[in-house]
Amino acid sequence: MLPAMRSPALAGWSIVAAFALIGAAVLATAWSTRSTVVEASAAVRSGQALAVEQSVRADLADVGHPPTADDLAAILHDHDADGLRYIASLEHGRIEDEAGKPLGSDLDPSIHGHAGAGPTRHVATVGDRVRVESRLPFRRAWGEGGHAWWVVMEIEPVEAEALRAAATRNLEIGTLAALTLLGVAIAMVRRELNRRAEDHARERERRLASLGEMSAVLAHEIKNPLASLKGNAQLLVGMLPQGEKPRAKAERVVDEAQRLEQLTQDLLAFAKHGEIKREVTDIGELLASCAQDGVTIETPPGAVRWPIDRERMHQVISNLIANAVHAGPPVRACATIERDRLVVAVADRGPGVPEADREKIFEPFYTNKTHGTGLGLSVARRIVVLHGGTIGVSVDPAGGAVFRVEIPR
């Protein structure tokens, strides 16, 4: 059964891996696109700035005279959609008129020289803008003597920023899509695993129902011989003198017959989903009553008292201790309180329980023993579940196996 459960789980996680790879591909594509756009945006910034500069130079040439502040304001307004945020005219390296608010304030006087000397354009980055300082041709410019007129512009590269913003949005959408794919895959796997777990639980309940039918048949078959055995043993006890060994042995037979009778009734109640009857019980005393020779009992200082069905939990713990003694001594049984839960652990030094069998051993009629019905651990689990608790087995670090029962208050 366990390998069959592993295969769907493995297939489920392969679906998650496939969705994760698809999401990673989407994310990688979005990231690559954004990186390409970011690299290309530098060229777009420069191209936009130079295009605006050429348009502004043409507008200045059409003015026909040295531009005033109103002329510059009109040009700034006309090219606002193109990203022009500041414009100024310079003469002899000094700002004559300007419009807008600059981000940069430092001008390099070495490039604002004579009309026939030095570069005709200077481009720099100022904050998120591109600054272009452009010299106007002397023959078409305004001015007298041998000096040159310059125009300074600060341009916000709106097209480049729009491209970067679009690429960033695509990356965010790709990231969201990748996470959504991964979430959907995980949700699908969890739903499938839950469905299979429910199917497994229904199958287990069906098998327990079969166990109930068999238990009922066995109980009816055993009931009459057991009643006869118990009645004759009680008669024998009454006939023998007090204090003699034969009487003690007869009393032992009566006690075991009564316990067998109680176990049969508990098994029937278990198979019929009978209700448990809780009573506050001294757990240390309960462990001691279940212990066999060579079994070490450990409890916290003071009495550990917990509301349980004493007789049924006696059956559970006795079964665990008997199995541990059979597996290999020394056997240790301890009770503790952890996170408002009663925890009873029974450890042995036997060969342990293989991982592949740790679920099987709690199934009805499964046993590795030469003698036995394979019902002990199945009944124990049913009783623990009726208490709202859990039972499981793990490896003891010191060697052997540890059976752990947890009962909530």
C-alpha positions, -999 to +999 in steps of 0.1 A: +000+000+000+027+024+009+045+022-025+012+029-042+008+061-021+043+072-029+038+069-067+009+095-068+029+118-045+059+116-068+037+122-099+021+151-081+054+168-073+065+162-109+034+183-119+046+210-095+081+208-111+066+211-146+045+241-136+075+256-119+096+252-150+069+269-171+067+297-146+105+300-146+105+302-184+079+330-183+098+348-156+131+344-175+115+357-207+101+387-189+135+394-172+154+390-205+130+414-223+133+440-195+171+437-196+171+442-233+147+472-231+169+488-203+200+485-225+181+499-255+166+527-235+200+544-233+201+547-270+164+558-270+173+585-244+200+599-265+180+597-297+150+615-282+172+642-267+189+649-300+156+649-319+142+675-294+173+695-298+170+697-336+134+708-333+143+735-308+171+748-329+147+750-359+123+770-337+150+793-325+161+800-361+125+809-370+123+835-342+146+858-362+161+876-332+177+868-299+150+848-279+133+864-250+120+847-220+085+846-236+100+830-267+117+803-246+085+798-226+066+793-259+091+768-272+091+750-238+053+747-240+053+735-276+078+707-267+064+698-233+049+665-247+084+657-261+099+659-227+115+694-228+116+706-192+141+735-193+156+758-219+180+788-216+199+810-240+235+818-232+258+846-244+294+848-234+288+818-212+261+836-192+224+828-190+205+856-207+169+842-205+154+809-194+121+790-190+113+760-168+132+747-138+166+731-143+179+701-123+215+710-131+231+744-123+268+740-133+278+751-167+312+743-182+326+777-194+353+760-214+328+748-240+310+782-244+338+799-262+343+816-296+321+807-325+348+790-344+364+771-316+355+741-295+327+715-298+293+724-311+273+702-287+277+689-252+255+661-238+253+650-202+230+633-177+215+654-149+193+633-126+167+616-147+171+642-175+194+646-205+211+680-207+221+692-242+242+723-246+242+733-282+260+761-300+240+779-327+258+785-360+274+820-360+260+831-393+224+823-383+227+833-347+222+865-330+250+885-316+277+908-325+315+905-328+331+871-327+312+855-298+287+826-300+252+820-288+244+788-270+211+771-260+209+748-230+181+722-228+171+697-202+150+669-217+131+642-198+133+610-219+096+602-217+097+575-244+126+557-228+110+558-194+077+546-209+096+516-224+113+509-191+080+511-172+063+488-197+092+463-194+090+465-156+052+459-157+058+429-179+083+415-155+059+420-126+031+403-146+055+375-155+064+371-118+028+370-108+020+345-136+049+323-124+037+324-088+001+317-099+012+287-119+032+273-090+003+280-066-022+263-089+001+233-092+005+229-055-032+233-050-039+206-076-014+182-060-028+188-025-063+183-037-053+150-054-034+138-023-063+147-001-086+128-024-064+097-023-061+100+015-099+101+017-101+070-006-076+053+016-096+062+047-128+048+031-110+016+022-097+013+057-132+018+071-145-008+048-119-033+060-127-024+096-164-031+089-153-065+077-133-069+109-165-060+128-185-087+111-158-113+118-155-102+154-192-106+158-190-142+145-160-150+167-176-135+197-207-156+193-186-187+188-164-180+219-192-167+241-207-201+252-174-220+258-160-189+276-191-187+298-188-224+306-151-220+314-156-190+336-186-206+355-167-239+362-136-220+373-158-199+397-173-231+411-138-245+415-127-214+434-157-218+458-148-254+465-111-249+473-098-238+507-086-202+511-049-196+510-039-228+491-021-228+457-049-247+438-074-220+448-050-192+436-046-209+403-083-213+399-088-176+407-061-168+381-082-187+356-113-167+366-094-135+362-081-143+328-116-155+317-130-122+328-103-103+310-109-123+278-146-116+282-139-079+285-115-079+256-142-096+234-167-070+244-142-042+237-134-056+203-171-057+194-176-021+207-146-011+187-159-027+155-193-011+161-177+024+167-187+022+204-184+053+225-156+055+250-162+062+287-136+087+300-126+089+336-097+107+353-070+080+356-036+078+373-014+071+343+015+060+364-007+033+381-021+024+347+014+018+333+024-002+363-006-024+359+004-031+323+040-037+329+057-071+327+090-083+343+120-063+330+099-033+319+110+001+331+083+026+339+090+063+338+066+091+348+071+128+357+073+137+394+039+136+410+008+119+397-001+122+361-039+121+358-058+122+325-094+116+314-093+083+294-112+051+290-091+032+315-100-003+303-095+004+267-062+023+272-051-007+294-057-028+263-036-005+241-006-001+265-006-038+274-005-047+237+024-022+230+044-035+260+038-072+250+049-064+214+080-046+228+090-075+250+086-098+221+107-075+199+136-073+223+143-061+258+151-039+276+117-022+273+109+013+286+074+028+290+071+064+299+043+090+302+046+127+298+025+158+292+034+177+260+015+207+247-016+197+267-015+162+254-009+129+272+020+111+255+027+075+262+058+060+246+069+024+246+105+017+234+123-016+228+158-026+216+146-049+189+153-048+152+129-019+147+101-015+122+111-011+085+098+022+071+077+003+045+058-015+073+052+015+096+017+020+082+009-017+074+014-029+109-017-009+120-039-026+094-062-055+105-048-090+102-013-078+093+014-095+113+050-107+111+046-131+140+043-168+137+014-168+162-012-140+164-042-126+145-027-093+136-055-074+153-037-060+183-023-028+167-053-023+146-075-024+177-051-002+195-053+024+168-090+023+167-092+029+205-067+058+203-087+074+174-118+071+195-100+091+221-092+118+194-055+109+195-028+094+173-005+064+174+026+059+153+060+042+153+095+056+147+131+047+152+146+049+187+179+068+185+193+042+210+181+014+187+149-004+182+114+010+178+093+036+197+055+034+197+041+068+206+005+075+216-008+110+220-042+117+236-056+153+238-075+164+269 
